[in-house]
Amino acid sequence: MKKKKETIKALIELIRPLNCLMVSIGVIIGSFTGIGVDFSFASLIFLAVLVAVVVNMGGNSLNDYFDREIDIIAHPKRPLPSKRLTPKFVVIFTVSCFIAGIFFSTFINPFCFAVALVSVIVLILYEKYLKNKGLIGNMAVAYLTGSIFLFGGAAVGRIMAPVILAVLAFFATLAREIIKDVEDIAGDRKERQTLPMKIGEKNSVIIADFCLAGAIFLSFLPLVKNILGKGYLIVIIADVVFIYSMFIAFKNPRSAQKAIKIGMILALISFLLANI
């Protein structure tokens, strides 16, 4: 009985419930960005949340599987290095989550199936090949972040505003990932080949700033196209935060990436309020 409880506890740790909650919120925001608060779509939104959470659980599990050797030193209390779960079990669980997520996505629509399938492929490629490859790994993380909102919008058949949100999230996340690599350049030299190592910290910050400029540009499209309500005007505050992070990124990358995160949260709030 005690062993069973330990296994259940380890499985809960493996799937990272907080991450799953954040993904759920992202899908709901993507859906509401497309249609507003419309409970007639509740079943589709629930199914979309289920798919996204199950795929995310598989991604978290896959991450622990590939990091199991590193975690012996870095995170010895995690399920695999602590031997509360076996690598074989984690592989089976991961594959089961991915298959289930893709299968359930077929009950939403073909576009959602395509997004789920591509996301699973990107998750596998990221963990196996791209994680330590610098910019392309950063782009994979940025895609996975943006795809959450796109998936939510696609589930309810309204993707114009969610696409803008998804691409905005892609650029902001990519900028943040690059700036994180600038901050971590000393510690990454042993294990990764990041963009700052290849082109220098200053040039990397310039690229990150261009990404943020792209996010700011995209944030004005709903205003120009008049596709969102007045609540969306909060995005202007997000843009100010993004601009601030652009100016401080080189001298203070840690503060810059935190500012980008705040800007992203403000942008999400603006998209959410736009249709309420």
Backbone hydrogen bonds in HBPLUS format (Angstrom, degrees):
<---DONOR---> <-ACCEPTOR-->    atom                        ^
c    i                          cat <-CA-CA->   ^        H-A-AA   ^      H-
h    n   atom  resd res      DA  || num        DHA   H-A  angle D-A-AA Bond
n    s   type  num  typ     dist DA aas  dist angle  dist       angle   num
A0005-LYS N   A0001-MET O   3.05 MM   4  6.36 155.6  2.11 147.4 153.4     1
A0006-GLU N   A0002-LYS O   2.98 MM   4  6.26 153.9  2.05 146.2 153.5     2
A0007-THR N   A0003-LYS O   2.92 MM   4  6.18 149.2  2.02 145.1 153.6     3
A0008-ILE N   A0004-LYS O   2.99 MM   4  6.27 159.1  2.03 149.6 154.6     4
A0009-LYS N   A0005-LYS O   2.91 MM   4  6.11 160.6  1.94 148.1 153.8     5
A0010-ALA N   A0006-GLU O   2.90 MM   4  6.05 153.6  1.97 142.4 149.7     6
A0011-LEU N   A0007-THR O   2.91 MM   4  6.13 150.7  1.99 145.5 153.6     7
A0012-ILE N   A0008-ILE O   2.99 MM   4  6.27 153.6  2.06 148.5 155.2     8
A0013-GLU N   A0009-LYS O   3.06 MM   4  6.35 155.1  2.12 144.8 151.5     9
A0014-LEU N   A0010-ALA O   2.88 MM   4  6.11 148.3  1.98 142.6 152.0    10
A0015-ILE N   A0011-LEU O   3.13 MM   4  6.41 152.9  2.21 149.9 154.3    11
A0016-ARG N   A0013-GLU O   3.31 MM   3  5.27 141.6  2.47  96.8 107.4    12
A0019-ASN N   A0016-ARG O   3.02 MM   3  5.52 120.7  2.39 113.5 126.8    13
A0020-CYS N   A0016-ARG O   3.16 MM   4  6.52 157.8  2.21 150.4 157.3    14
A0021-LEU N   A0017-PRO O   2.84 MM   4  6.13 150.3  1.93 149.1 157.3    15
A0022-MET N   A0018-LEU O   2.99 MM   4  6.30 157.5  2.04 149.5 154.9    16
A0023-VAL N   A0019-ASN O   2.95 MM   4  6.24 156.3  2.01 151.1 157.5    17
A0024-SER N   A0020-CYS O   2.94 MM   4  6.18 156.4  2.00 145.8 152.4    18
A0025-ILE N   A0021-LEU O   2.97 MM   4  6.28 159.7  2.01 151.9 156.7    19
A0026-GLY N   A0022-MET O   2.95 MM   4  6.18 153.3  2.02 144.4 152.1    20
A0027-VAL N   A0023-VAL O   2.98 MM   4  6.29 157.3  2.03 154.7 159.3    21
A0028-ILE N   A0024-SER O   3.05 MM   4  6.30 162.4  2.08 151.1 156.0    22
A0029-ILE N   A0025-ILE O   2.85 MM   4  6.07 158.4  1.90 151.2 157.3    23
A0030-GLY N   A0026-GLY O   2.92 MM   4  6.13 158.1  1.97 146.0 152.3    24
A0031-SER N   A0027-VAL O   2.91 MM   4  6.20 153.0  1.98 147.5 154.8    25
A0032-PHE N   A0028-ILE O   2.84 MM   4  6.08 169.9  1.85 156.5 158.8    26
A0033-THR N   A0029-ILE O   2.78 MM   4  5.88 145.7  1.90 146.6 156.4    27
A0034-GLY N   A0031-SER O   3.01 MM   3  5.27 129.4  2.27 100.4 113.6    28
A0035-ILE N   A0031-SER O   3.06 MM   4  6.41 156.9  2.11 153.5 159.8    29
A0036-GLY N   A0032-PHE O   2.67 MM   4  4.31 143.7  1.79 122.5 130.1    30
A0041-PHE N   A0038-ASP O   3.26 MM   3  6.16 170.3  2.27 121.2 124.1    31
A0042-ALA N   A0039-PHE O   3.13 MM   3  4.88 160.3  2.17 105.0 106.0    32
A0045-ILE N   A0041-PHE O   2.96 MM   4  6.20 163.7  1.98 162.0 167.4    33
A0046-PHE N   A0042-ALA O   2.86 MM   4  5.99 159.6  1.90 148.5 154.4    34
A0047-LEU N   A0043-SER O   3.03 MM   4  6.20 157.8  2.08 142.0 147.9    35
A0048-ALA N   A0044-LEU O   2.88 MM   4  6.11 155.0  1.95 146.2 153.5    36
A0049-VAL N   A0045-ILE O   2.86 MM   4  6.10 158.5  1.90 152.1 157.7    37
A0050-LEU N   A0046-PHE O   2.90 MM   4  6.15 159.5  1.94 148.5 154.4    38
A0051-VAL N   A0047-LEU O   2.95 MM   4  6.23 162.9  1.98 152.1 155.6    39
A0052-ALA N   A0048-ALA O   2.96 MM   4  6.16 171.5  1.97 153.2 155.7    40
A0053-VAL N   A0049-VAL O   2.86 MM   4  6.00 162.1  1.90 154.8 159.7    41
A0054-VAL N   A0050-LEU O   2.96 MM   4  6.08 164.7  1.98 151.4 155.9    42
A0055-VAL N   A0051-VAL O   2.95 MM   4  6.14 165.6  1.97 156.0 159.8    43
A0056-ASN N   A0052-ALA O   2.89 MM   4  5.99 152.6  1.97 140.4 149.0    44
A0057-MET N   A0053-VAL O   2.79 MM   4  6.04 150.9  1.88 148.7 156.7    45
A0058-GLY N   A0054-VAL O   3.06 MM   4  6.37 154.1  2.13 143.7 150.2    46
A0059-GLY N   A0055-VAL O   2.88 MM   4  6.22 149.1  1.98 145.1 154.3    47
A0060-ASN N   A0056-ASN O   2.87 MM   4  6.15 158.9  1.92 154.0 158.5    48
A0061-SER N   A0057-MET O   2.98 MM   4  6.14 158.3  2.02 146.8 153.1    49
A0062-LEU N   A0058-GLY O   2.84 MM   4  6.03 155.8  1.90 145.8 152.7    50
A0063-ASN N   A0059-GLY O   2.96 MM   4  6.14 153.0  2.03 144.0 151.1    51
A0064-ASP N   A0060-ASN O   3.13 MM   4  6.45 156.9  2.19 146.1 151.0    52
A0065-TYR N   A0061-SER O   3.02 MM   4  6.31 149.2  2.11 145.2 154.2    53
A0066-PHE N   A0062-LEU O   3.04 MM   4  6.34 164.0  2.07 157.0 158.7    54
A0067-ASP N   A0063-ASN O   3.01 MM   4  6.11 139.3  2.18 142.4 154.0    55
A0068-ARG N   A0065-TYR O   3.39 MM   3  5.28 164.3  2.41 103.9 105.9    56
A0071-ASP N   A0067-ASP O   2.80 MM   4  5.88 157.6  1.85 161.2 168.6    57
A0072-ILE N   A0069-GLU O   3.27 MM   3  5.49 150.9  2.36 101.2 109.4    58
A0073-ILE N   A0070-ILE O   3.17 MM   3  5.95 148.5  2.27 118.2 123.9    59
A0074-ALA N   A0070-ILE O   2.95 MM   4  6.05 175.3  1.95 152.6 151.0    60
A0075-HIS N   A0071-ASP O   2.87 MM   4  4.38 135.1  2.07 101.1 115.4    61
A0078-ARG N   A0075-HIS O   3.14 MM   3  5.83 171.4  2.15 125.6 127.8    62
A0082-SER N   A0078-ARG O   3.04 MM   4  5.90 152.3  2.12 161.3 169.3    63
A0084-ARG N   A0079-PRO O   3.01 MM   5  5.19 136.4  2.20 154.1 163.2    64
A0085-LEU N   A0079-PRO O   3.19 MM   6  5.49 146.9  2.30 134.2 129.3    65
A0083-LYS N   A0080-LEU O   2.91 MM   3  4.98 155.6  1.97 107.4 115.2    66
A0090-VAL N   A0086-THR O   3.08 MM   4  6.40 161.4  2.12 155.3 160.4    67
A0091-VAL N   A0087-PRO O   2.94 MM   4  6.18 156.2  2.00 151.9 157.9    68
A0092-ILE N   A0088-LYS O   3.04 MM   4  6.28 167.2  2.06 152.4 155.5    69
A0093-PHE N   A0089-PHE O   2.85 MM   4  6.06 160.1  1.89 151.8 158.0    70
A0094-THR N   A0090-VAL O   2.87 MM   4  6.00 159.2  1.91 146.4 152.1    71
A0095-VAL N   A0091-VAL O   2.97 MM   4  6.18 173.4  1.98 158.8 159.4    72
A0096-SER N   A0092-ILE O   2.95 MM   4  6.03 158.3  2.00 145.9 152.6    73
A0097-CYS N   A0093-PHE O   2.94 MM   4  6.16 154.9  2.01 148.6 154.9    74
A0098-PHE N   A0094-THR O   3.02 MM   4  6.31 164.3  2.05 155.8 159.6    75
A0099-ILE N   A0095-VAL O   2.94 MM   4  6.12 167.3  1.95 154.4 157.9    76
A0100-ALA N   A0096-SER O   2.90 MM   4  5.97 162.2  1.94 146.4 152.1    77
A0101-GLY N   A0097-CYS O   2.86 MM   4  5.97 163.7  1.88 151.1 155.8    78
A0102-ILE N   A0098-PHE O   3.03 MM   4  6.19 169.0  2.05 151.0 153.7    79
A0103-PHE N   A0099-ILE O   2.89 MM   4  6.00 159.1  1.93 147.9 154.6    80
A0104-PHE N   A0100-ALA O   2.89 MM   4  6.07 173.0  1.90 157.4 158.6    81
A0105-SER N   A0101-GLY O   3.09 MM   4  6.19 142.5  2.23 140.4 150.6    82
A0106-THR N   A0103-PHE O   3.10 MM   3  5.59 148.7  2.20 110.8 119.3    83
A0107-PHE N   A0104-PHE O   3.08 MM   3  5.59 157.0  2.13 112.0 118.8    84
A0108-ILE N   A0105-SER O   3.10 MM   3  5.41 164.1  2.13 110.3 114.9    85
A0113-PHE N   A0109-ASN O   3.08 MM   4  6.41 155.9  2.14 153.0 160.5    86
A0114-ALA N   A0110-PRO O   2.95 MM   4  6.23 155.6  2.01 147.6 153.4    87
A0115-VAL N   A0111-PHE O   2.96 MM   4  6.29 159.2  2.00 152.1 157.4    88
A0116-ALA N   A0112-CYS O   2.90 MM   4  6.06 165.0  1.92 151.9 156.0    89
A0117-LEU N   A0113-PHE O   2.91 MM   4  6.07 162.2  1.94 150.9 156.0    90
A0118-VAL N   A0114-ALA O   2.93 MM   4  6.09 168.7  1.94 152.2 155.4    91
A0119-SER N   A0115-VAL O   2.91 MM   4  6.00 156.4  1.97 146.0 153.2    92
A0120-VAL N   A0116-ALA O   3.02 MM   4  6.24 155.6  2.08 148.1 153.8    93
A0121-ILE N   A0117-LEU O   3.05 MM   4  6.34 161.6  2.09 149.9 155.0    94
A0122-VAL N   A0118-VAL O   2.85 MM   4  6.11 160.2  1.89 152.1 157.6    95
A0123-LEU N   A0119-SER O   2.89 MM   4  6.09 157.1  1.94 147.4 153.7    96
A0124-ILE N   A0120-VAL O   3.03 MM   4  6.30 161.5  2.06 151.6 155.7    97
A0125-LEU N   A0121-ILE O   2.90 MM   4  6.14 168.9  1.92 154.7 158.1    98
A0126-TYR N   A0122-VAL O   2.77 MM   4  5.84 157.3  1.82 149.7 156.4    99
A0127-GLU N   A0123-LEU O   3.10 MM   4  6.29 170.6  2.11 150.2 151.8   100
A0128-LYS N   A0124-ILE O   2.99 MM   4  6.07 161.7  2.02 152.7 158.3   101
A0129-TYR N   A0125-LEU O   2.76 MM   4  5.43 159.7  1.80 144.8 151.3   102
A0130-LEU N   A0125-LEU O   3.03 MM   5  6.17 156.2  2.08 140.0 145.5   103
A0131-LYS N   A0126-TYR O   2.81 MM   5  5.18 136.6  2.00 157.5 147.2   104
A0133-LYS N   A0130-LEU O   2.98 MM   3  5.05 168.1  2.00 119.1 119.1   105
A0193-GLN N   A0132-ASN O   3.18 MM  61  6.15 168.1  2.19 142.7 145.6   106
A0137-GLY N   A0134-GLY O   3.02 MM   3  5.39 123.3  2.35 108.1 122.6   107
A0138-ASN N   A0134-GLY O   2.95 MM   4  6.27 151.8  2.03 150.5 159.7   108
A0139-MET N   A0135-LEU O   2.85 MM   4  6.15 151.8  1.93 151.0 158.9   109
A0140-ALA N   A0136-ILE O   3.06 MM   4  6.28 143.7  2.19 135.9 145.0   110
A0141-VAL N   A0137-GLY O   3.13 MM   4  6.46 159.2  2.17 149.6 153.8   111
A0142-ALA N   A0138-ASN O   2.96 MM   4  6.23 156.5  2.02 146.4 153.5   112
A0143-TYR N   A0139-MET O   2.83 MM   4  6.05 155.5  1.89 146.3 152.7   113
A0144-LEU N   A0140-ALA O   3.00 MM   4  6.24 167.4  2.02 151.6 154.5   114
A0145-THR N   A0141-VAL O   3.03 MM   4  6.29 149.5  2.13 145.5 153.6   115
A0146-GLY N   A0142-ALA O   3.02 MM   4  6.26 171.6  2.03 154.0 155.7   116
A0147-SER N   A0143-TYR O   2.79 MM   4  5.90 154.4  1.85 158.2 165.9   117
A0148-ILE N   A0145-THR O   3.35 MM   3  5.79 147.1  2.47 106.8 114.7   118
A0150-LEU N   A0146-GLY O   3.25 MM   4  6.54 162.8  2.28 150.2 155.4   119
A0151-PHE N   A0147-SER O   2.81 MM   4  5.83 156.2  1.86 145.5 151.5   120
A0152-GLY N   A0148-ILE O   3.16 MM   4  6.43 154.0  2.23 140.6 146.9   121
A0153-GLY N   A0149-PHE O   3.06 MM   4  6.35 161.3  2.10 150.3 154.6   122
A0154-ALA N   A0150-LEU O   2.84 MM   4  6.02 160.2  1.88 151.9 158.1   123
A0155-ALA N   A0151-PHE O   2.99 MM   4  6.11 145.3  2.11 143.9 152.3   124
A0156-VAL N   A0153-GLY O   3.22 MM   3  5.61 139.1  2.40 105.0 114.7   125
A0158-ARG N   A0153-GLY O   3.10 MM   5  5.34 155.7  2.16 153.6 147.6   126
A0157-GLY N   A0154-ALA O   3.09 MM   3  4.85 157.4  2.14  98.9 105.8   127
A0163-VAL N   A0159-ILE O   2.77 MM   4  5.56 147.4  1.87 141.4 148.2   128
A0164-ILE N   A0160-MET O   3.36 MM   4  6.68 156.8  2.42 143.3 148.6   129
A0165-LEU N   A0161-ALA O   3.00 MM   4  6.33 161.8  2.03 155.4 160.7   130
A0166-ALA N   A0162-PRO O   2.76 MM   4  5.92 155.7  1.82 146.4 153.6   131
A0167-VAL N   A0163-VAL O   2.90 MM   4  6.12 161.9  1.94 153.9 157.5   132
A0168-LEU N   A0164-ILE O   2.88 MM   4  6.00 157.9  1.93 148.5 155.6   133
A0169-ALA N   A0165-LEU O   2.85 MM   4  6.01 159.2  1.89 148.0 153.8   134
A0170-PHE N   A0166-ALA O   2.89 MM   4  6.12 145.3  2.02 137.9 148.2   135
A0171-PHE N   A0167-VAL O   3.00 MM   4  6.30 165.4  2.02 154.4 155.2   136
A0172-ALA N   A0168-LEU O   2.96 MM   4  6.16 169.1  1.97 155.5 159.0   137
A0173-THR N   A0169-ALA O   2.85 MM   4  5.81 159.9  1.89 144.9 151.2   138
A0174-LEU N   A0170-PHE O   2.87 MM   4  6.00 159.0  1.92 149.3 155.8   139
A0175-ALA N   A0171-PHE O   2.95 MM   4  6.14 159.3  1.99 147.1 152.5   140
A0176-ARG N   A0172-ALA O   2.99 MM   4  6.22 159.1  2.04 144.6 150.5   141
A0177-GLU N   A0173-THR O   2.84 MM   4  6.07 158.2  1.88 153.3 159.1   142
A0178-ILE N   A0174-LEU O   3.00 MM   4  6.20 159.4  2.05 150.0 155.0   143
A0179-ILE N   A0175-ALA O   2.97 MM   4  6.20 162.8  2.00 151.9 156.8   144
A0180-LYS N   A0176-ARG O   2.87 MM   4  6.06 150.2  1.95 145.6 154.2   145
A0181-ASP N   A0177-GLU O   3.04 MM   4  6.32 146.0  2.16 139.8 148.5   146
A0181-ASP N   A0178-ILE O   3.07 MM   3  5.05 118.3  2.47  92.5 107.7   147
A0182-VAL N   A0178-ILE O   2.99 MM   4  6.41 141.3  2.15 142.4 153.6   148
A0183-GLU N   A0179-ILE O   2.95 MM   4  6.28 156.8  2.01 148.0 153.8   149
A0184-ASP N   A0180-LYS O   2.90 MM   4  6.12 148.2  2.01 144.0 153.0   150
A0188-ASP N   A0184-ASP O   2.98 MM   4  6.03 143.1  2.12 158.0 169.4   151
A0191-GLU N   A0188-ASP O   3.05 MM   3  5.55 135.9  2.25 113.2 124.6   152
A0192-ARG N   A0188-ASP O   2.85 MM   4  5.35 173.3  1.85 164.5 164.2   153
A0197-MET N   A0194-THR O   3.12 MM   3  5.39 129.0  2.39 103.4 116.4   154
A0198-LYS N   A0194-THR O   3.29 MM   4  6.66 141.2  2.45 144.1 154.8   155
A0198-LYS N   A0195-LEU O   2.95 MM   3  5.16 127.6  2.24 103.5 117.7   156
A0199-ILE N   A0195-LEU O   2.94 MM   4  6.13 165.6  1.96 170.2 173.6   157
A0200-GLY N   A0196-PRO O   2.84 MM   4  4.45 131.9  2.07 118.6 126.4   158
A0204-SER N   A0200-GLY O   3.12 MM   4  6.20 150.4  2.22 141.0 149.6   159
A0205-VAL N   A0201-GLU O   2.95 MM   4  6.21 154.1  2.02 150.0 156.4   160
A0206-ILE N   A0202-LYS O   3.05 MM   4  6.37 150.3  2.14 145.9 154.3   161
A0207-ILE N   A0203-ASN O   3.08 MM   4  6.41 153.7  2.15 145.2 151.2   162
A0208-ALA N   A0204-SER O   2.93 MM   4  6.24 158.2  1.98 148.2 154.7   163
A0209-ASP N   A0205-VAL O   2.81 MM   4  6.05 151.7  1.89 147.6 155.4   164
A0210-PHE N   A0206-ILE O   2.98 MM   4  6.30 147.3  2.09 143.6 152.3   165
A0211-CYS N   A0207-ILE O   3.00 MM   4  6.35 150.4  2.09 147.0 155.2   166
A0212-LEU N   A0208-ALA O   2.98 MM   4  6.34 154.5  2.05 147.7 154.4   167
A0213-ALA N   A0209-ASP O   2.84 MM   4  6.11 150.0  1.93 144.1 153.1   168
A0214-GLY N   A0210-PHE O   2.91 MM   4  6.20 147.0  2.02 142.5 151.3   169
A0215-ALA N   A0211-CYS O   2.98 MM   4  6.36 148.7  2.08 144.3 152.9   170
A0216-ILE N   A0212-LEU O   2.90 MM   4  6.20 156.5  1.96 149.7 155.8   171
A0217-PHE N   A0213-ALA O   2.90 MM   4  6.13 160.9  1.94 148.2 153.5   172
A0218-LEU N   A0214-GLY O   2.99 MM   4  6.17 163.7  2.01 148.0 152.2   173
A0219-SER N   A0215-ALA O   3.00 MM   4  6.19 143.0  2.14 141.2 151.3   174
A0220-PHE N   A0217-PHE O   3.14 MM   3  5.65 151.7  2.23 109.9 117.7   175
A0221-LEU N   A0218-LEU O   3.06 MM   3  5.37 150.7  2.15 108.4 117.0   176
A0223-LEU N   A0220-PHE O   3.08 MM   3  5.26 123.2  2.42 101.4 116.0   177
A0224-VAL N   A0220-PHE O   2.96 MM   4  6.26 159.6  2.00 157.4 163.6   178
A0225-LYS N   A0221-LEU O   2.78 MM   4  5.90 167.1  1.80 161.4 165.0   179
A0226-ASN N   A0222-PRO O   2.84 MM   4  5.50 113.4  2.29 123.8 138.2   180
A0227-ILE N   A0222-PRO O   3.12 MM   5  5.27 150.1  2.21 137.5 146.4   181
A0229-GLY N   A0274-ALA O   3.01 MM  45  4.48 136.5  2.21 117.3 125.2   182
A0232-TYR N   A0229-GLY O   3.11 MM   3  5.87 160.9  2.14 117.7 123.4   183
A0233-LEU N   A0230-LYS O   2.99 MM   3  5.77 169.8  2.00 124.7 127.9   184
A0234-ILE N   A0231-GLY O   3.44 MM   3  6.36 175.5  2.44 120.3 121.6   185
A0235-VAL N   A0232-TYR O   2.86 MM   3  5.87 171.4  1.86 132.0 135.0   186
A0236-ILE N   A0233-LEU O   3.03 MM   3  5.85 164.7  2.06 120.9 124.9   187
A0237-ILE N   A0234-ILE O   2.94 MM   3  5.59 136.4  2.14 115.8 125.4   188
A0239-ASP N   A0235-VAL O   2.88 MM   4  6.22 153.4  1.95 151.3 158.5   189
A0240-VAL N   A0236-ILE O   3.03 MM   4  6.35 150.2  2.12 143.6 151.1   190
A0241-VAL N   A0237-ILE O   3.06 MM   4  6.40 153.6  2.13 147.8 154.5   191
A0242-PHE N   A0238-ALA O   2.90 MM   4  6.24 154.2  1.97 149.7 157.4   192
A0243-ILE N   A0239-ASP O   2.87 MM   4  6.14 158.8  1.92 150.8 156.2   193
A0244-TYR N   A0240-VAL O   2.94 MM   4  6.17 156.0  2.00 145.0 151.8   194
A0245-SER N   A0241-VAL O   2.98 MM   4  6.25 156.0  2.03 148.1 154.1   195
A0246-MET N   A0242-PHE O   3.02 MM   4  6.33 142.5  2.17 143.6 153.9   196
A0246-MET N   A0243-ILE O   3.14 MM   3  5.06 122.6  2.48  92.7 107.3   197
A0247-PHE N   A0243-ILE O   3.26 MM   4  6.62 147.8  2.37 147.0 154.0   198
A0247-PHE N   A0244-TYR O   3.16 MM   3  5.35 123.7  2.49  99.0 112.1   199
A0248-ILE N   A0244-TYR O   3.26 MM   4  6.57 141.7  2.41 145.8 156.0   200
A0249-ALA N   A0245-SER O   3.03 MM   4  5.68 121.8  2.38 142.5 152.9   201
A0252-ASN N   A0248-ILE O   2.79 MM   4  5.57 158.4  1.83 162.7 168.9   202
A0256-ALA N   A0252-ASN O   3.03 MM   4  6.26 154.8  2.10 151.9 159.9   203
A0257-GLN N   A0253-PRO O   2.94 MM   4  6.13 162.2  1.97 151.9 154.3   204
A0258-LYS N   A0254-ARG O   3.19 MM   4  6.40 152.5  2.27 143.7 151.3   205
A0259-ALA N   A0255-SER O   2.88 MM   4  6.08 149.8  1.97 143.9 152.7   206
A0260-ILE N   A0256-ALA O   2.91 MM   4  6.22 151.4  1.99 148.3 156.1   207
A0261-LYS N   A0257-GLN O   3.11 MM   4  6.31 152.9  2.18 138.5 145.1   208
A0262-ILE N   A0258-LYS O   3.06 MM   4  6.40 153.8  2.13 145.3 151.9   209
A0263-GLY N   A0259-ALA O   2.84 MM   4  6.12 158.5  1.88 149.9 156.4   210
A0264-MET N   A0260-ILE O   2.82 MM   4  6.11 151.8  1.90 150.5 157.8   211
A0265-ILE N   A0261-LYS O   3.06 MM   4  6.35 156.1  2.12 145.6 151.5   212
A0266-LEU N   A0262-ILE O   2.96 MM   4  6.26 159.6  2.00 152.9 158.4   213
A0267-ALA N   A0263-GLY O   2.89 MM   4  6.12 151.5  1.97 144.9 153.2   214
A0268-LEU N   A0264-MET O   2.92 MM   4  6.19 155.3  1.98 148.6 154.9   215
A0269-ILE N   A0265-ILE O   2.98 MM   4  6.27 157.0  2.03 147.8 154.0   216
A0270-SER N   A0266-LEU O   2.97 MM   4  6.24 153.7  2.04 145.3 152.4   217
A0271-PHE N   A0267-ALA O   3.03 MM   4  6.36 157.8  2.08 151.0 156.0   218
A0272-LEU N   A0268-LEU O   2.94 MM   4  6.14 155.5  2.00 148.3 155.8   219
A0273-LEU N   A0269-ILE O   2.85 MM   4  6.04 161.9  1.88 154.2 158.4   220
A0274-ALA N   A0270-SER O   3.05 MM   4  5.98 132.2  2.28 137.7 149.4   221
A0276-ILE N   A0273-LEU O   3.26 MM   3  5.19 168.6  2.27 105.2 108.6   222
